[in-house]
């Protein structure tokens, strides 16, 4: 799998990770829970590292911690999660809970989820970063309606990461946020590369275009992920899944060369969206 540098440190980060929203909110003993070990195995086997979660994703953090504790790959993941509450003490309590649920003493990336009380939490996180409890800090959002506020925070604060929605059907981030992240030296994690599943529902019964083979793609998910990764400001994308075969298919998009903007200008309009 290709890697890209995190601008603030130049640490190499594999370009495909795994999101845990919905897919990892599973109870032990269920068939769905049992399949999730295979999802992580597929991620690691392909060279991926980043697993992104949040306390708002039900028991996804706890599931992730349980699976990693039972895995021989415990030293490999790049663990990212979020704080999603208001108030300093409430934020500290929630983040401590994330450490416990993930069964770790170090979280690689802690993000302020959807900018909730971002000023308070970033102050806490800067102290924790200095203490070595978290390695990177950032902010997240998933809605274009919040882009003005996201941009304001990006200009006001020195952040390691921005996590934002971006897909072949929702390209507003190209206008200001992705160029600003590059200018400010922030890594970018893309969420919702499949439009929250909407794009796959539109495309699943459509034939793959001939030009997909030219960029090494054998499935629609790979085409959509290659598009996201074609933007030079994007560091990593985190398609969510609960199925090992889908994780392996997604991860394959992280290998090989990435098309340039001219390629998509020629072909994006021909997609049946």
FENWOQUI-V983465 format. One record per pair of residues at least 6 apart in sequence whose ideal C-beta (glycine too) atoms are under 8 Angstrom apart, sorted by the first residue. I is the first residue (numbers start at 1). J is the second residue. D is the distance in whole Angstrom. If there is no record, write none. Layout:
i=I j=J d=D
i=I j=J d=D
This chain:
i=1 j=14 d=5
i=1 j=15 d=6
i=1 j=16 d=6
i=1 j=46 d=6
i=1 j=47 d=4
i=1 j=48 d=6
i=1 j=251 d=6
i=1 j=254 d=4
i=1 j=255 d=6
i=2 j=14 d=7
i=2 j=15 d=5
i=2 j=229 d=8
i=2 j=254 d=5
i=2 j=255 d=7
i=2 j=256 d=8
i=2 j=258 d=8
i=3 j=12 d=4
i=3 j=13 d=6
i=3 j=14 d=5
i=3 j=15 d=7
i=4 j=12 d=7
i=4 j=13 d=6
i=4 j=15 d=6
i=4 j=187 d=8
i=4 j=234 d=8
i=4 j=235 d=5
i=4 j=236 d=7
i=5 j=11 d=7
i=5 j=12 d=6
i=5 j=13 d=7
i=5 j=235 d=8
i=6 j=12 d=8
i=6 j=13 d=6
i=6 j=136 d=7
i=6 j=160 d=7
i=6 j=161 d=8
i=6 j=187 d=5
i=6 j=235 d=7
i=7 j=185 d=4
i=7 j=186 d=6
i=7 j=187 d=6
i=8 j=136 d=7
i=8 j=160 d=5
i=8 j=185 d=6
i=8 j=186 d=8
i=8 j=187 d=7
i=9 j=160 d=8
i=13 j=49 d=7
i=13 j=50 d=7
i=13 j=78 d=7
i=13 j=187 d=7
i=13 j=235 d=6
i=13 j=236 d=5
i=14 j=47 d=5
i=14 j=48 d=5
i=14 j=49 d=5
i=14 j=50 d=7
i=14 j=236 d=7
i=14 j=254 d=6
i=15 j=229 d=6
i=15 j=234 d=8
i=15 j=235 d=7
i=15 j=236 d=5
i=15 j=237 d=7
i=15 j=254 d=4
i=16 j=43 d=8
i=16 j=46 d=7
i=16 j=48 d=5
i=16 j=225 d=7
i=16 j=236 d=7
i=16 j=237 d=6
i=16 j=238 d=8
i=16 j=239 d=7
i=16 j=250 d=6
i=16 j=251 d=5
i=16 j=253 d=6
i=16 j=254 d=4
i=17 j=43 d=7
i=17 j=48 d=6
i=17 j=49 d=7
i=17 j=50 d=3
i=17 j=51 d=6
i=17 j=52 d=6
i=17 j=78 d=7
i=17 j=80 d=8
i=17 j=189 d=7
i=17 j=236 d=5
i=17 j=237 d=7
i=17 j=238 d=4
i=18 j=39 d=7
i=18 j=40 d=7
i=18 j=43 d=5
i=18 j=48 d=7
i=18 j=50 d=7
i=18 j=51 d=5
i=18 j=52 d=7
i=18 j=238 d=6
i=18 j=239 d=7
i=18 j=240 d=7
i=18 j=241 d=7
i=18 j=247 d=6
i=19 j=52 d=5
i=19 j=191 d=6
i=19 j=238 d=4
i=19 j=239 d=6
i=19 j=240 d=3
i=19 j=241 d=8
i=20 j=51 d=7
i=20 j=52 d=6
i=20 j=53 d=4
i=20 j=54 d=8
i=20 j=57 d=6
i=20 j=60 d=4
i=20 j=61 d=8
i=20 j=63 d=7
i=20 j=64 d=6
i=20 j=240 d=6
i=21 j=54 d=7
i=21 j=57 d=5
i=21 j=60 d=7
i=21 j=240 d=5
i=22 j=57 d=7
i=22 j=240 d=6
i=22 j=242 d=8
i=23 j=36 d=7
i=23 j=39 d=8
i=23 j=60 d=8
i=23 j=240 d=5
i=23 j=241 d=6
i=23 j=242 d=3
i=24 j=36 d=6
i=24 j=53 d=7
i=24 j=57 d=7
i=24 j=59 d=8
i=24 j=60 d=4
i=24 j=63 d=5
i=24 j=64 d=6
i=24 j=242 d=7
i=25 j=57 d=6
i=25 j=58 d=3
i=25 j=59 d=6
i=25 j=60 d=5
i=25 j=63 d=7
i=26 j=32 d=5
i=26 j=33 d=4
i=26 j=36 d=6
i=26 j=59 d=7
i=26 j=63 d=6
i=26 j=242 d=7
i=27 j=33 d=6
i=27 j=59 d=7
i=28 j=66 d=7
i=32 j=242 d=6
i=33 j=63 d=7
i=35 j=242 d=6
i=35 j=243 d=6
i=35 j=244 d=6
i=36 j=63 d=6
i=36 j=67 d=6
i=36 j=242 d=6
i=37 j=67 d=5
i=37 j=70 d=7
i=37 j=71 d=7
i=38 j=244 d=3
i=38 j=247 d=8
i=39 j=241 d=6
i=39 j=242 d=6
i=39 j=243 d=7
i=39 j=244 d=5
i=39 j=247 d=5
i=40 j=51 d=7
i=40 j=67 d=6
i=40 j=68 d=7
i=40 j=71 d=6
i=40 j=73 d=7
i=41 j=71 d=8
i=41 j=73 d=8
i=41 j=244 d=7
i=42 j=244 d=5
i=42 j=245 d=8
i=42 j=247 d=4
i=42 j=248 d=4
i=42 j=251 d=7
i=43 j=49 d=8
i=43 j=51 d=7
i=43 j=247 d=6
i=43 j=251 d=6
i=44 j=73 d=5
i=44 j=76 d=6
i=44 j=77 d=8
i=45 j=248 d=8
i=46 j=247 d=8
i=46 j=248 d=7
i=46 j=251 d=3
i=46 j=252 d=7
i=46 j=254 d=7
i=46 j=255 d=8
i=47 j=251 d=8
i=47 j=254 d=8
i=48 j=251 d=6
i=48 j=254 d=7
i=49 j=76 d=6
i=49 j=77 d=6
i=49 j=78 d=4
i=50 j=77 d=8
i=50 j=78 d=4
i=50 j=80 d=6
i=50 j=189 d=7
i=50 j=236 d=6
i=50 j=238 d=6
i=51 j=64 d=6
i=51 j=77 d=5
i=51 j=78 d=7
i=51 j=79 d=6
i=51 j=80 d=7
i=52 j=80 d=4
i=52 j=81 d=7
i=52 j=163 d=8
i=52 j=189 d=7
i=52 j=191 d=8
i=52 j=238 d=5
i=53 j=60 d=5
i=53 j=61 d=5
i=53 j=64 d=6
i=53 j=79 d=8
i=53 j=80 d=7
i=53 j=81 d=5
i=53 j=82 d=8
i=53 j=98 d=8
i=53 j=102 d=8
i=54 j=60 d=7
i=54 j=61 d=7
i=54 j=81 d=6
i=54 j=82 d=4
i=54 j=84 d=6
i=54 j=113 d=6
i=55 j=61 d=6
i=55 j=81 d=7
i=55 j=82 d=7
i=55 j=83 d=8
i=55 j=84 d=6
i=55 j=85 d=8
i=55 j=94 d=6
i=55 j=97 d=7
i=55 j=98 d=6
i=56 j=82 d=8
i=56 j=84 d=5
i=56 j=113 d=7
i=61 j=81 d=6
i=61 j=98 d=6
i=61 j=101 d=4
i=61 j=102 d=6
i=62 j=101 d=4
i=64 j=79 d=8
i=64 j=101 d=8
i=64 j=102 d=6
i=65 j=101 d=5
i=65 j=102 d=4
i=65 j=103 d=4
i=65 j=104 d=7
i=66 j=103 d=8
i=68 j=74 d=5
i=68 j=77 d=6
i=68 j=102 d=8
i=68 j=103 d=7
i=69 j=103 d=5
i=77 j=108 d=8
i=78 j=108 d=5
i=78 j=109 d=7
i=79 j=102 d=6
i=79 j=104 d=6
i=79 j=106 d=8
i=79 j=107 d=5
i=79 j=108 d=5
i=79 j=109 d=7
i=80 j=107 d=8
i=80 j=108 d=6
i=80 j=109 d=4
i=80 j=110 d=8
i=80 j=111 d=7
i=80 j=161 d=8
i=80 j=189 d=7
i=81 j=98 d=5
i=81 j=102 d=7
i=81 j=107 d=6
i=81 j=109 d=8
i=81 j=110 d=6
i=81 j=111 d=7
i=82 j=110 d=7
i=82 j=111 d=5
i=82 j=112 d=7
i=82 j=113 d=4
i=82 j=140 d=6
i=83 j=91 d=5
i=83 j=94 d=6
i=83 j=95 d=5
i=83 j=98 d=8
i=83 j=110 d=7
i=83 j=111 d=8
i=83 j=112 d=6
i=83 j=113 d=6
i=83 j=116 d=8
i=83 j=121 d=5
i=83 j=125 d=8
i=84 j=94 d=7
i=84 j=113 d=4
i=84 j=114 d=7
i=84 j=116 d=6
i=85 j=91 d=6
i=85 j=94 d=5
i=85 j=116 d=7
i=85 j=117 d=7
i=86 j=116 d=6
i=86 j=117 d=4
i=86 j=120 d=8
i=87 j=117 d=7
i=87 j=120 d=7
i=88 j=120 d=5
i=88 j=121 d=8
i=88 j=123 d=8
i=88 j=124 d=6
i=91 j=117 d=7
i=91 j=120 d=6
i=91 j=121 d=5
i=91 j=124 d=6
i=92 j=124 d=6
i=95 j=110 d=6
i=95 j=124 d=8
i=95 j=128 d=8
i=98 j=107 d=7
i=98 j=110 d=8
i=99 j=105 d=7
i=99 j=107 d=7
i=99 j=133 d=8
i=105 j=133 d=8
i=106 j=132 d=7
i=106 j=133 d=7
i=106 j=134 d=7
i=106 j=135 d=7
i=107 j=133 d=7
i=107 j=134 d=5
i=107 j=135 d=8
i=108 j=134 d=7
i=108 j=135 d=5
i=108 j=136 d=6
i=109 j=134 d=7
i=109 j=135 d=7
i=109 j=136 d=4
i=109 j=137 d=7
i=109 j=138 d=6
i=109 j=160 d=7
i=109 j=161 d=6
i=110 j=125 d=6
i=110 j=128 d=7
i=110 j=134 d=5
i=110 j=136 d=8
i=110 j=137 d=6
i=110 j=138 d=8
i=111 j=137 d=7
i=111 j=138 d=5
i=111 j=139 d=6
i=111 j=140 d=5
i=111 j=161 d=7
i=111 j=163 d=6
i=112 j=118 d=4
i=112 j=121 d=5
i=112 j=122 d=6
i=112 j=125 d=8
i=112 j=137 d=8
i=112 j=138 d=7
i=112 j=139 d=5
i=112 j=140 d=7
i=113 j=140 d=5
i=114 j=140 d=6
i=114 j=141 d=5
i=114 j=142 d=7
i=114 j=146 d=7
i=115 j=139 d=6
i=115 j=140 d=8
i=115 j=141 d=6
i=115 j=146 d=7
i=115 j=149 d=6
i=115 j=150 d=7
i=115 j=153 d=6
i=118 j=139 d=6
i=118 j=153 d=6
i=122 j=137 d=7
i=122 j=139 d=8
i=122 j=157 d=6
i=125 j=134 d=6
i=125 j=137 d=4
i=126 j=137 d=7
i=128 j=134 d=5
i=129 j=135 d=7
i=129 j=136 d=8
i=129 j=137 d=6
i=136 j=160 d=4
i=136 j=161 d=6
i=136 j=187 d=8
i=137 j=159 d=6
i=137 j=160 d=6
i=137 j=161 d=7
i=138 j=159 d=5
i=138 j=160 d=6
i=138 j=161 d=3
i=138 j=162 d=6
i=138 j=163 d=6
i=138 j=186 d=7
i=138 j=187 d=8
i=138 j=189 d=8
i=139 j=150 d=7
i=139 j=153 d=6
i=139 j=154 d=8
i=139 j=157 d=8
i=139 j=159 d=6
i=139 j=161 d=8
i=139 j=162 d=6
i=139 j=163 d=7
i=140 j=162 d=8
i=140 j=163 d=4
i=140 j=164 d=7
i=140 j=189 d=8
i=140 j=191 d=7
i=141 j=147 d=8
i=141 j=150 d=5
i=141 j=163 d=8
i=141 j=164 d=6
i=141 j=165 d=7
i=142 j=164 d=8
i=142 j=165 d=5
i=142 j=191 d=6
i=142 j=192 d=6
i=143 j=165 d=7
i=144 j=165 d=7
i=144 j=170 d=7
i=144 j=172 d=5
i=144 j=173 d=8
i=147 j=172 d=7
i=147 j=173 d=7
i=147 j=176 d=7
i=147 j=177 d=6
i=150 j=162 d=7
i=150 j=164 d=7
i=150 j=177 d=6
i=151 j=176 d=6
i=151 j=177 d=6
i=151 j=180 d=6
i=153 j=159 d=8
i=154 j=162 d=6
i=154 j=177 d=7
i=154 j=180 d=5
i=154 j=181 d=7
i=154 j=184 d=6
i=154 j=186 d=7
i=155 j=180 d=7
i=155 j=184 d=8
i=158 j=184 d=8
i=159 j=184 d=8
i=159 j=186 d=5
i=160 j=186 d=7
i=160 j=187 d=6
i=161 j=186 d=6
i=161 j=187 d=5
i=161 j=188 d=7
i=161 j=189 d=6
i=161 j=235 d=8
i=162 j=177 d=7
i=162 j=181 d=5
i=162 j=186 d=5
i=162 j=187 d=7
i=162 j=188 d=5
i=162 j=189 d=7
i=163 j=188 d=8
i=163 j=189 d=4
i=163 j=190 d=8
i=163 j=191 d=6
i=164 j=173 d=5
i=164 j=177 d=6
i=164 j=188 d=7
i=164 j=189 d=8
i=164 j=190 d=7
i=164 j=191 d=7
i=165 j=173 d=7
i=165 j=190 d=7
i=165 j=191 d=5
i=165 j=192 d=4
i=166 j=173 d=5
i=166 j=174 d=8
i=166 j=178 d=7
i=166 j=190 d=5
i=166 j=192 d=7
i=166 j=193 d=7
i=166 j=228 d=6
i=166 j=231 d=7
i=166 j=234 d=7
i=167 j=190 d=8
i=167 j=192 d=6
i=167 j=193 d=5
i=167 j=194 d=7
i=167 j=195 d=5
i=167 j=199 d=6
i=167 j=224 d=7
i=167 j=227 d=7
i=167 j=228 d=7
i=168 j=199 d=7
i=168 j=224 d=6
i=168 j=227 d=5
i=168 j=228 d=8
i=168 j=264 d=8
i=168 j=268 d=6
i=168 j=271 d=7
i=168 j=273 d=7
i=169 j=195 d=5
i=169 j=198 d=8
i=169 j=199 d=6
i=169 j=273 d=6
i=170 j=192 d=7
i=170 j=195 d=6
i=174 j=231 d=7
i=178 j=188 d=6
i=178 j=231 d=6
i=178 j=233 d=4
i=178 j=234 d=7
i=179 j=233 d=7
i=181 j=187 d=8
i=181 j=188 d=5
i=181 j=233 d=5
i=182 j=232 d=7
i=182 j=233 d=4
i=187 j=235 d=4
i=187 j=236 d=7
i=188 j=233 d=5
i=188 j=234 d=5
i=188 j=235 d=5
i=188 j=236 d=8
i=189 j=235 d=7
i=189 j=236 d=5
i=189 j=237 d=7
i=189 j=238 d=6
i=190 j=228 d=5
i=190 j=234 d=6
i=190 j=236 d=7
i=190 j=237 d=4
i=190 j=238 d=7
i=191 j=237 d=8
i=191 j=238 d=6
i=193 j=224 d=6
i=193 j=225 d=6
i=193 j=227 d=8
i=193 j=228 d=5
i=193 j=237 d=5
i=193 j=238 d=8
i=193 j=239 d=5
i=194 j=200 d=5
i=194 j=221 d=7
i=194 j=224 d=6
i=194 j=239 d=6
i=199 j=220 d=8
i=199 j=224 d=6
i=199 j=273 d=7
i=200 j=220 d=7
i=200 j=221 d=7
i=200 j=224 d=8
i=202 j=272 d=7
i=202 j=273 d=6
i=203 j=220 d=4
i=203 j=224 d=8
i=203 j=271 d=8
i=203 j=272 d=7
i=203 j=273 d=7
i=204 j=220 d=7
i=206 j=220 d=8
i=206 j=272 d=5
i=208 j=217 d=7
i=208 j=218 d=8
i=208 j=219 d=7
i=208 j=220 d=7
i=208 j=223 d=7
i=209 j=267 d=7
i=209 j=270 d=6
i=209 j=271 d=8
i=211 j=267 d=5
i=212 j=218 d=7
i=212 j=222 d=8
i=212 j=223 d=5
i=215 j=223 d=8
i=215 j=226 d=6
i=215 j=256 d=8
i=215 j=257 d=7
i=215 j=258 d=8
i=215 j=259 d=5
i=215 j=263 d=7
i=216 j=222 d=8
i=216 j=226 d=8
i=216 j=255 d=7
i=216 j=256 d=4
i=216 j=257 d=7
i=217 j=223 d=5
i=217 j=226 d=6
i=217 j=253 d=7
i=218 j=252 d=7
i=219 j=249 d=5
i=221 j=239 d=7
i=221 j=246 d=7
i=221 j=249 d=6
i=221 j=250 d=6
i=221 j=253 d=7
i=222 j=249 d=7
i=222 j=250 d=7
i=222 j=252 d=6
i=222 j=253 d=4
i=225 j=237 d=6
i=225 j=239 d=7
i=225 j=250 d=6
i=225 j=253 d=4
i=225 j=254 d=7
i=226 j=253 d=5
i=226 j=258 d=6
i=226 j=259 d=6
i=227 j=259 d=8
i=227 j=264 d=6
i=227 j=268 d=7
i=228 j=234 d=6
i=228 j=237 d=5
i=229 j=237 d=6
i=229 j=253 d=7
i=229 j=254 d=7
i=229 j=258 d=5
i=230 j=258 d=5
i=230 j=259 d=5
i=230 j=260 d=7
i=230 j=261 d=7
i=230 j=263 d=8
i=230 j=264 d=6
i=239 j=250 d=5
i=241 j=247 d=5
i=241 j=250 d=7
